C-alpha cells in the first residue's frame, strides 16, 4: 500500500493515489508500528508533493522527521528533510528550505547510500529553480541524471529530464535545441514506462514549446490524446495546465 500510492500517481490515477496514501497512514496508525508509519508518511509526502499540496507536505514531513527522532530511522529522516526543504522553498521560505536540504545531503553522504539519491538531487534542482538559481539547479539536475545512470534508479527519470528542460530554458532561451531534446527524452521515457503521470507534464511542456514555434496543430495533436486518457485528477496542476493549453490551441 505504501508504494502503491506513489505508483498510482505515476500510472495516471491521482485521486486513487491520494486515497491510498490516506489509507496507508490510517492503517499504520492502527498498527502502532513506527517503521510502517514512517513508510506511509514517506510515500504520502510523495503524493502530496506531486499534487503540489505544500501544506500537506510540510505537515506530513514534519511528523515524519519527529518520528525518526524518536525511533532512529535514518532513511525516512533524510527523505523527510529533503521533501520538507522542497516544500519550504516552494512556499517562499527559500533559505530555510535550502538549509534543510543541505542537512539531508550531509546525512546521505555520511550514511554512504545511493538509495533515492537521484530523487533527492531532482528535488534540490526543483527547489533551486523556485529560488531562481538556475545555473545551480542545472548542476543538480545533471547530477541527478548521472546518478540515475550509475544506480539504475529510473523512477523519476522522466521528471528530471523535464525539469532540466525548464532550467535550460531559463538559462539559454527556448530556442536552445537541448530544451526540446530534454522534453522529447522525458516524453519517450514516460511512454516506455507507461507513466501517464509523467507523460502529461512532458507533453504539455513540449506542446507549449511547439506552439511558441508556430506548430500549433502539431502541439494540439500531441497533447489532446494524452489529456483525453485521464479520468480523474483534473484539479491537479499538470492537468489544469494541459487543459488551459488545449483550450488556447483549440
C-alpha positions in Angstrom: 0.0 0.0 0.0 2.9 2.4 0.8 4.4 2.1 -2.7 1.1 1.7 -4.3 0.1 5.3 -3.7 3.0 6.9 -5.5 2.8 4.2 -8.2 -0.8 5.0 -8.8 0.1 8.7 -9.4 2.8 7.8 -11.9 0.4 5.5 -13.7 -2.0 8.3 -14.1 -4.5 7.9 -11.2 -4.0 10.9 -8.9 -7.2 10.5 -6.9 -6.6 6.8 -6.3 -3.1 7.7 -5.2 -4.3 10.2 -2.7 -6.8 7.8 -1.2 -4.2 5.1 -0.9 -1.8 7.5 0.8 -4.5 8.4 3.4 -5.5 4.7 3.9 -1.9 3.7 4.3 -1.3 6.3 7.1 -4.5 5.3 8.8 -3.6 1.6 8.8 -0.1 2.3 10.1 -1.6 4.3 12.9 -3.9 1.4 13.9 -1.0 -1.0 13.9 1.1 1.3 16.1 4.2 0.2 14.2 6.8 3.0 13.8 8.5 1.7 10.6 5.2 1.2 8.9 4.1 4.6 9.8 7.4 6.1 8.6 7.0 4.4 5.3 3.3 5.5 5.0 4.2 9.1 5.8 7.2 9.0 3.4 5.0 7.8 0.4 2.2 10.2 1.3 4.7 13.1 1.1 5.5 11.9 -2.5 1.8 12.0 -3.4 1.1 15.4 -1.7 4.2 16.9 -3.4 3.0 15.7 -6.8 -0.4 17.3 -6.1 1.5 20.4 -5.2 -0.2 20.5 -1.8 2.6 22.3 0.1 0.7 22.5 3.4 0.1 18.7 3.4 3.7 18.1 2.5 5.0 20.2 5.4 2.7 18.8 8.0 3.4 15.2 6.9 7.1 15.7 6.6 7.3 17.3 10.0 5.6 14.4 11.6 7.9 12.0 9.7 11.0 13.8 11.0 9.6 13.8 14.5 9.0 10.0 14.3 12.6 9.4 13.1 13.9 11.5 16.1 12.2 9.0 18.4 12.9 5.8 16.7 16.1 6.4 14.8 15.1 5.7 11.2 17.9 7.3 9.0 16.5 6.9 5.5 13.0 8.2 6.3 14.6 11.1 8.1 16.7 12.0 5.1 13.7 12.0 2.8 11.6 13.9 5.3 14.3 16.7 5.4 14.5 16.7 1.6 10.8 17.0 1.0 10.3 19.5 3.8 13.1 21.6 2.4 11.5 21.4 -1.1 8.1 22.5 0.3 9.5 25.3 2.3 11.4 26.6 -0.7 8.3 26.4 -2.9 6.3 28.3 -0.3 8.8 31.2 -0.3 10.9 30.2 2.7 13.9 29.7 0.5 16.9 30.0 2.9 15.2 27.6 5.4 14.3 25.2 2.7 17.7 25.0 1.2 19.2 24.6 4.7 17.0 21.6 5.3 18.0 20.0 2.0 21.7 20.6 2.7 21.2 18.9 6.1 19.7 15.9 4.3 22.6 15.8 1.8 25.1 15.7 4.7 23.3 12.7 6.2 23.1 10.9 2.9 26.8 11.3 2.4 27.5 10.2 6.0 25.4 7.0 5.5 27.1 6.3 2.2 24.0 5.1 0.4 22.7 6.0 -3.1 19.1 4.9 -2.5 16.8 7.5 -3.9 19.8 9.8 -4.5 18.6 10.8 -7.9 15.2 11.8 -6.5 16.9 13.8 -3.8 19.0 15.7 -6.4 16.0 16.3 -8.5 14.1 17.8 -5.6 17.1 20.1 -4.9 17.2 21.1 -8.6 13.5 22.0 -8.4 14.0 24.0 -5.2 16.8 25.9 -6.8 14.6 26.6 -9.8 12.0 28.1 -7.5 14.7 30.2 -5.9 15.7 31.4 -9.4 19.2 29.9 -9.0 19.0 28.3 -12.4 22.7 27.5 -13.0 23.0 25.7 -9.7 19.7 23.9 -10.4 21.0 22.7 -13.7 24.1 21.3 -12.0 21.9 19.4 -9.6 19.6 18.1 -12.4 22.7 16.9 -14.4 23.9 15.2 -11.2 20.6 13.5 -10.8 20.7 12.2 -14.3 24.3 10.9 -13.8 23.3 9.3 -10.5 20.3 7.7 -12.2 22.5 6.1 -14.8 25.0 4.9 -12.2 22.5 3.4 -9.8 19.8 2.3 -12.3 17.2 4.4 -10.5 14.8 5.3 -13.2 11.5 6.0 -11.3 11.9 9.8 -11.6 14.0 9.9 -14.8 11.3 11.5 -17.0 10.5 14.1 -14.4 14.2 15.1 -14.1 14.6 15.5 -17.8 11.5 17.7 -17.9 13.0 19.8 -15.0 16.3 20.0 -16.9 14.5 21.5 -19.9 12.9 24.2 -17.7 16.2 25.2 -16.2 17.9 25.3 -19.7 15.0 27.4 -21.0 15.7 30.0 -18.2 19.4 30.0 -18.8 19.6 29.8 -22.6 16.1 30.5 -24.0 13.5 28.3 -25.6 15.4 28.2 -29.0 18.2 26.2 -27.5 18.0 22.7 -29.0 18.7 21.0 -25.7 15.4 22.3 -24.3 13.3 20.4 -26.9 15.7 17.4 -26.7 15.2 17.1 -22.9 11.5 17.3 -23.3 11.4 14.7 -26.0 13.6 12.4 -23.9 11.2 12.9 -20.9 8.2 12.1 -23.1 9.9 9.0 -24.6 10.8 7.6 -21.1 7.3 8.3 -19.7 5.8 6.4 -22.6 8.3 3.5 -22.2 7.3 3.3 -18.6 3.5 3.7 -19.2 3.8 6.6 -16.8 0.9 8.8 -17.7 1.6 10.9 -14.6 4.9 11.9 -16.1 3.7 11.9 -19.7 1.1 14.6 -19.3 3.6 17.1 -17.9 6.2 16.4 -20.6 3.6 16.5 -23.3 2.2 19.8 -22.1 5.7 21.5 -22.0 6.6 20.2 -25.4 3.3 21.2 -26.9 3.8 24.7 -25.4 7.2 24.9 -27.0 5.8 23.8 -30.3 3.0 26.3 -30.1 5.5 29.1 -29.5 7.3 28.0 -32.7 4.1 28.2 -34.7 3.4 24.5 -34.7 0.0 24.8 -33.1 -1.7 21.9 -34.9 1.1 19.5 -34.0 1.0 20.7 -30.4 -2.7 20.0 -30.2 -2.3 16.6 -31.8 0.4 15.7 -29.3 -1.4 16.8 -26.2 -5.0 16.1 -26.8 -4.8 12.3 -26.7 -2.7 12.3 -23.5 -5.1 14.6 -21.7 -8.1 12.6 -23.1 -6.8 9.4 -21.5 -7.3 10.7 -17.9 -10.5 10.0 -16.0 -9.5 11.7 -12.6 -7.2 14.2 -11.1 -8.5 17.1 -13.1 -7.8 19.6 -10.2 -4.1 18.8 -10.3 -1.7 21.3 -11.6 -0.5 19.3 -14.6 -4.0 18.5 -15.9 -5.1 22.1 -15.3 -2.1 23.3 -17.4 -2.8 20.8 -20.1 -6.5 21.8 -20.3 -5.7 25.5 -20.5 -3.2 24.9 -23.3 -5.6 22.8 -25.2 -8.3 25.5 -24.9 -5.8 28.0 -26.2 -4.7 25.8 -29.1 -8.3 24.8 -30.0 
